[in-house]
Amino acid sequence: MTPYRPVIRLSELVEDEGRVVTLDDEEIALFLRQGEVFAIENRCPHQGASLAEGWLEGESISCPWHAWCFELRTGRMTLGDFGSIAVYPVRIEDGMVCLGPPKREGES
């Protein structure tokens, strides 16, 4: 069974606003979008911008620096195949957002 680890209370997230948490020295961007929590690598692969500071459109996040856009569910880039970001599986347990190990598109 995959270990899920608590990172923040669900009540601390604000709808459609990015929030950064740190787990094992990795920055993770969290988004509460239409009642669902998404967790992604916070660093854009292009030049390292914080994706938590980007803007949401549907279930995609755009980098605030150069508008590279990524799917929140898969980490796949939407405007080409120049890069991807890791996504973290999310569970809500006792009011806490808990994250599993990161995955990249194509990994099982």
N, C-alpha and C positions, 0 to 999 in steps of 0.2 A: 504494500500500500504506500502511496506517495505521501510524504509528510507535508502537511500544510502548516504554515507558521503565521501567527497573528502579527499584523503590522500597524493597524490603526482602528479606532472605533468607527463603525459605519456612520454614526451620527456626526462625525467630524468632517465628512465629505459634503461638498456643496454641489448641487446639480449643475452640470456643464462647466465646472471649474476644475482645472488641474491641481493636483496636490502631490508633492514629492515626499516619498518615504525612503528610508535606507534599510537595506537588508543585506547582510554579509558584505558591507562596503560597496554595494551596488545601489545607485539611485534608480528608483522606480517611479514612474508617473502613474497616478491613479485618476480615473475619471468616473464620476457617477453620471450616467447618461440614461434618461428615461427609466430610472429605478434599477439599472444594471451597473455593476462595477466592472471596469476594465483596468487592467494593469499591464503596462508596457515599459520597456527599457526607456529611460528618460533621455538618452543621448542620441541625437540625430547622427546617422553615419556619415553625413556629408561633411559638416564642420563642427559637430559637437554641441549644437544648441540644445537647450532644455525644451523637450517636447511638452512638458507640463505648462509652458508659457505659450504654446501654440493655440490655434483656434480649431474648434470642432465644427464639422459639417457632417451630419448624419452620424455614421459610425467610423469616421475617419478623422485623423488629426493632421494638421498642417504645421510644419516647422515655422517658427516665428522669424527665422532669418532669411531663408530662401524658398519657402513654400513647398519643400518636399512633403509629400502627403502619404500617410500610412494608414492601413486598415487596423482598427483597434482589435479586431478578433484574431487576425492572422499575423500582423506585423508586416505584411506585404506592401510594397510601394505601389501606389495606385497610378502614377504617371509614367511608369517605365520600369525597367528592371535594373536599377542602379544600386539597390541596396534593400535591406530589410532590417527590422528591429525585432528583438525578442519580446514575446508576450508571456505573461504569467497566468496560469489558471487561478481562478478566484473562487473561494467559498466564503459564505458568511456563517460564522459559528458564534452563538451567544452574543450577537451584536458586534462582533469583531470581523474585520476584513482579514482573511487568511489567504496566503499565497503559496502555490506550489512551485516546483522548480521551473525555470524559464525554458521556453521552447522557441525555436525558429522555424519558419515555414519549411516544410519538407522533412522535419524531424518527427519521429513517432513518439 
